[in-house]
Amino acid sequence: MRRRLTRRQKNKRNKQIIMFSTICLLVVMGVGYAAFQTNLTLKAKGNIKCSGTIAKDLLLKEVINSGDGLYQDEYEPNRYLYKGASPKNYITFNNELWRIISVEEDGTIKIIKNENIGTMVWDETGGEINEDTGEKRGSNEWDRPSDLKTYLNNEYLNSINKNFEKIIYKTWSIGEVTYINSDLNAQIISEKSKVSQEAKIGLVTVSEYLRANTNKEQCKNFYLNNINVNTCSLTNWMIFDHSFWTISPIGTFQVFSIGPNGYIARNNVTAWPGVNPVVYLSSDIKLCGTGTQQDPYIIPN
């Protein structure tokens, strides 16, 4: 009787050991399979190469009439602008984060660097002589050329080492802007009344900043933007954490800049706002991605 009981206990222990071992084996196999599948998935994703879609064709699929995104420009036919607080207009260029301003009628893509490249004077050597000090006061004529234009289209341009060939020569609207004007259409006409010599790098105009806002009722022109600046700053993506130069002059020695709160200010050309370069990319570029900050558009190699 005692032997039979001992044998039963021994058999029971053996069954428990076998069952426990089987469970452990199944757990190990499950973990290993999951790891294998994850690795396989990651490898598969890493091996997927996007051939890309022509930028204009890709971006114009997302044209909207409300909210944040790409709109048809009501002032310039066949031109499309990104508007709102956070549209999906991020793009990687030169291994840096930039943002798309517009899709032009000719299919070129106008982009602005998301970070400034430093604070710089507009010009301090090209203007008239100050009668009181005998020094030059600088000039707000972009094509004189200004010190800033010279720097951007030489030293800075030569620092771009990826997709350099995608930048094209363009003329830039450099007409004068009237301070605190209330007619955006007239302002655009004035900006376009004078164009620069062809260059690869420039800056945004004041009207491009204003047109990036979706709040037309309170922010549709220079005057309204500045008196409603706290409200207008909530619906315009083209506001950075620093002041930055525009390409738009006023008078003889001043150029407009955009403040970190969205206020459009007059600055003497020897002031030191930040510089966010702007370039046009050729119409034949292809893009991949969704345009979010986490998944910006990329130019496939």
C-alpha positions in Angstrom: 0.0 0.0 0.0 2.8 2.4 0.9 4.7 1.5 -2.3 1.6 2.2 -4.4 1.1 5.6 -2.7 4.7 6.5 -3.3 4.5 5.5 -6.9 1.3 7.7 -7.4 3.0 10.7 -5.8 6.1 10.2 -8.0 3.9 9.9 -11.1 2.0 13.1 -10.1 5.3 15.0 -9.6 6.5 13.8 -13.0 3.3 15.0 -14.7 3.6 18.4 -13.0 7.2 18.7 -14.2 6.3 17.7 -17.7 3.4 20.2 -17.7 5.5 23.0 -16.3 8.3 22.3 -18.9 5.8 22.3 -21.7 4.4 25.7 -20.6 7.9 27.2 -20.4 8.7 25.8 -23.8 5.5 27.3 -25.3 6.3 30.7 -23.7 9.8 30.7 -25.1 8.6 29.7 -28.5 5.9 32.5 -28.4 8.4 35.2 -27.4 10.9 34.0 -30.1 8.2 34.0 -32.8 7.1 37.5 -31.9 10.6 38.8 -31.9 11.2 37.1 -35.3 8.0 38.7 -36.7 9.0 42.1 -35.4 12.4 41.9 -36.8 11.0 40.7 -40.1 8.5 43.6 -40.2 11.2 46.2 -39.4 13.5 44.8 -42.1 10.6 44.8 -44.6 9.8 48.4 -43.7 13.5 49.4 -44.0 13.7 47.8 -47.4 10.7 49.7 -48.8 11.9 52.5 -51.0 9.5 55.2 -52.1 9.9 56.1 -55.8 7.9 59.3 -55.1 5.2 61.3 -56.9 5.7 64.6 -58.8 5.3 67.2 -56.0 2.6 69.2 -57.7 0.5 66.1 -58.4 0.9 64.8 -54.9 0.2 68.1 -53.0 -2.7 69.2 -55.1 -4.6 66.1 -54.1 -5.1 67.7 -50.7 -6.5 71.1 -51.6 -9.2 72.2 -49.1 -11.5 75.1 -48.4 -11.5 75.2 -44.6 -9.2 74.2 -41.7 -5.4 73.8 -41.9 -3.9 72.8 -45.2 -3.4 73.7 -48.9 -5.6 76.4 -50.4 -6.0 77.9 -53.9 -4.7 81.4 -53.7 -7.5 83.9 -54.3 -5.1 86.6 -55.4 -2.9 84.7 -57.8 -4.7 82.2 -60.0 -3.2 78.7 -60.3 -1.1 79.2 -57.2 -1.6 77.3 -54.0 -0.7 78.3 -50.4 -0.5 76.5 -47.1 -2.6 78.1 -44.4 -3.6 77.7 -40.8 -1.9 77.0 -37.5 -0.4 73.6 -38.3 -0.8 72.4 -41.9 1.0 69.3 -43.1 3.7 71.2 -45.0 6.9 69.9 -43.5 9.7 68.8 -45.9 13.2 67.6 -45.4 15.7 69.4 -47.5 19.5 69.4 -47.2 19.0 67.0 -44.2 17.1 69.8 -42.4 13.5 70.6 -41.7 11.9 73.1 -44.0 8.2 74.0 -44.7 6.4 74.4 -47.9 5.0 77.9 -48.5 3.4 77.4 -51.9 2.9 75.3 -55.0 3.5 77.8 -57.9 1.7 77.9 -61.2 4.7 76.4 -63.0 4.9 73.5 -60.6 7.9 74.7 -58.6 7.7 74.4 -54.8 8.6 77.4 -52.6 10.0 76.4 -49.2 11.3 78.2 -46.1 13.8 76.9 -43.6 12.1 76.0 -40.3 15.0 77.3 -38.2 16.9 80.6 -38.7 20.5 80.5 -39.7 21.4 83.3 -37.3 20.7 87.0 -36.8 22.1 89.3 -39.5 21.9 92.8 -40.7 20.1 93.4 -44.0 22.7 95.8 -45.2 25.3 98.2 -43.7 27.6 99.0 -46.6 25.5 99.8 -49.7 23.5 102.9 -48.7 24.1 106.6 -48.8 26.6 108.5 -46.6 25.2 109.7 -43.3 26.0 113.5 -43.3 26.4 113.6 -39.5 28.8 110.7 -39.1 30.3 110.2 -42.6 29.4 106.5 -42.5 27.2 104.6 -44.9 23.8 103.8 -43.5 22.9 100.8 -45.5 20.2 100.3 -48.1 17.0 98.3 -48.4 17.4 97.7 -52.1 17.8 93.9 -52.4 19.5 94.1 -55.8 22.1 96.8 -54.9 23.0 94.1 -53.8 22.3 94.1 -50.1 24.8 92.4 -47.8 22.1 89.8 -46.9 21.4 88.9 -50.5 25.1 88.5 -51.2 25.7 86.3 -48.2 22.7 84.0 -48.9 23.5 83.5 -52.6 27.2 82.9 -52.0 28.4 81.6 -48.7 25.2 80.1 -47.5 24.2 78.7 -50.9 27.6 76.9 -51.0 26.9 75.3 -47.6 23.9 73.4 -49.0 25.3 69.9 -49.8 22.2 67.7 -50.4 19.7 68.2 -53.3 21.6 71.4 -54.2 20.7 70.7 -57.9 17.0 71.0 -57.1 17.2 74.7 -56.3 16.3 76.9 -59.3 16.9 80.5 -60.2 13.9 82.8 -59.7 13.0 86.4 -59.7 11.7 87.7 -56.3 9.0 90.3 -55.6 10.8 93.2 -53.9 8.3 96.0 -54.3 7.6 98.4 -51.4 4.9 97.7 -48.8 2.8 100.5 -47.3 2.9 100.5 -43.5 -0.4 99.3 -41.8 -2.2 99.2 -45.1 -5.7 97.7 -45.2 -5.8 96.4 -48.8 -4.0 93.1 -49.3 -4.7 92.9 -53.0 -3.1 96.4 -53.6 -0.2 95.3 -51.4 0.4 92.2 -53.5 0.3 94.3 -56.7 2.9 96.7 -55.1 5.2 93.9 -54.0 5.1 92.4 -57.5 5.6 95.8 -59.2 9.3 95.4 -58.8 11.2 92.1 -59.2 14.8 91.2 -58.4 17.4 89.8 -60.7 17.3 86.0 -60.8 18.8 84.4 -57.7 18.6 81.1 -55.9 17.9 82.3 -52.4 15.6 85.0 -51.1 13.1 85.7 -48.3 9.3 85.7 -47.9 7.2 88.8 -48.7 4.9 90.4 -46.1 1.9 89.3 -48.1 3.0 85.6 -48.0 3.0 85.8 -44.3 -0.5 87.4 -44.2 -1.9 84.9 -46.7 -0.8 82.0 -44.5 -3.6 82.9 -42.1 -7.0 81.2 -42.2 -8.7 83.8 -40.2 -9.8 86.2 -42.9 -12.3 88.1 -40.8 -9.7 89.4 -38.3 -6.3 88.9 -40.0 -6.8 89.4 -43.8 -4.5 92.4 -44.1 -1.6 94.2 -42.5 -3.7 96.6 -40.4 -6.0 93.8 -39.0 -3.0 91.5 -38.3 -1.3 94.1 -36.2 -4.3 95.2 -34.2 -5.5 91.6 -33.7 -2.0 90.1 -33.4 -2.8 87.8 -30.4 -5.7 86.3 -32.2 -4.0 86.2 -35.6 -1.0 84.3 -34.2 -3.2 81.3 -33.4 -4.1 80.7 -37.1 -0.8 81.3 -38.9 1.9 78.6 -39.2 4.5 81.1 -40.4 5.4 82.3 -36.9 8.6 81.1 -35.4 10.2 81.5 -32.0 12.3 84.5 -33.3 11.9 87.6 -35.4 12.8 87.1 -39.0 13.4 89.3 -42.0 11.1 89.5 -45.0 12.2 90.7 -48.4 9.7 93.6 -48.4 11.1 97.2 -48.0 9.6 100.5 -46.8 11.0 103.9 -47.4 14.8 104.1 -47.9 16.4 102.4 -44.9 13.8 100.0 -43.5 12.6 96.5 -44.2 9.8 94.6 -42.5 10.3 91.7 -40.2 7.8 89.2 -38.5 8.0 89.0 -34.7 7.7 85.8 -32.7 4.2 87.0 -31.7 3.2 87.6 -35.4 3.5 91.4 -35.3 4.8 93.0 -38.6 7.5 95.5 -37.6 9.6 98.1 -39.5 13.3 97.6 -38.9 16.3 99.7 -39.9 18.5 97.7 -42.3 21.2 97.6 -39.7 19.0 95.7 -37.2 19.5 92.0 -36.4 16.4 89.9 -36.9 16.8 86.2 -37.7 17.2 84.9 -41.3 15.0 82.0 -42.6 16.2 81.4 -46.2 13.6 80.7 -48.9 14.2 78.7 -52.1 12.3 77.4 -55.1 12.6 73.7 -55.9 12.3 72.5 -59.5 9.0 71.3 -60.8 10.2 67.8 -61.6 11.0 66.9 -58.0 9.2 63.9 -56.5 8.1 63.6 -52.9 7.3 60.8 -50.4 5.8 61.2 -47.0 2.7 62.8 -45.4 4.0 66.2 -44.6 3.7 66.0 -40.8 6.5 67.0 -38.5 7.1 63.3 -37.7 6.8 62.2 -41.3 7.9 65.1 -43.4 7.9 65.0 -47.2 11.2 63.7 -48.5 12.9 63.9 -51.9 13.8 60.3 -52.8 17.2 59.7 -54.3 
